[in-house]
Amino acid sequence: TAAPSAGQTGLNGSEVHKLAIGSRESKYVTFEKNLYYVLTVVSEELWERCWRLIREQTAAVLEGADWLEQDLRTVRAVMSIDTAAISEVALFRQLNRWAEHRCRKEGYPVVPEFRRKVLGEGTLELVRFPVMKLEELQWEVVPTGVLTYEEVHALQGLLSKGGGFLMRFAGEPRQKPLHDMVPKRPKDEDDPYGPTRRNARLLMSKGQANSGMAISGVHAA
């Protein structure tokens, strides 16, 4: 999935950079922080690289402290991505964590009414509740109180039947990053002397030997 452009999201490079980079100690960051900040502002390529990092390391990015300090516009942009390395219930968990932090920051009690208030109109619609398991909805979503009784009832009925679609919430699972979809190689291929490699070398040597014998026979004839 292509990264949204700055014009599409309304975000500037520094906002995306700040979220993608996270702490200096993140094992996913290989660029010097201040230089990367400057380059991200002016480079569309690095803008794309920031979004690629968010898509491919979603869980690591959202678990960082910088996620809690993002504005609502950035939060919505992240919740809108179609490719993510995180389950839907874990994505909701991080959205709820952001909402609780924003409540405390603005001096609101951390209760359902104010969670919904800081999330604003339209943010919850970006969560793909229909792809969750019924147990995830009941144990992780319902206790937060961000959904109405009618929404919970409709989703429970939907998920008890094995999933489906509701008009308000998207029912299509997010795609996984490409590296998550590539099958892993058999373990012995990591070992140059593993059985698969040994067998391949043996067959190759036999084939070369047979080829040599055939050639010798031709010359002898």
C-alpha angles and dihedrals in degrees: 000000000000118000116254112254123241089253093053095051100032088228126130126224096258093058094051091042092052093054096041096048099044116167123003089241096061109126090218095063116091101161129085104258103229095043091049090052092056094045094047092057093057104028125078088192092059090044086059091046091055091053091045089056090050091050096044098039100029097143094048092047095049094045090061125097092243091068090066092056097054120113121243093259092060092044091054091048091055093045088053097060116117095206120056139156094222138076119256094245091051089050090052089048090057092046090053090048089054091049093051091049091049091051091054092044092054094043097251124140111253097248132127095262093058094038087060091044095056092043090056130200116325101011097103090051087068091065112091098221094165091068093057125096118255090245091053091052093048098044103034110022106034095054091058091063094217093126124067122243090253092052093048092048092050093047093047090052091048096047094044086062092051101269136294138155137311122190094236100046130049113244099195114104117238114254120252120238112269095251089058091055098049110098114243117249118250109273095242090062088070087062114068088207096045119126095261092052092043092050092048092051091046092052091046093051091048091049091051091048093050090047090052092050091050092051091048090051091053092051091046090052 
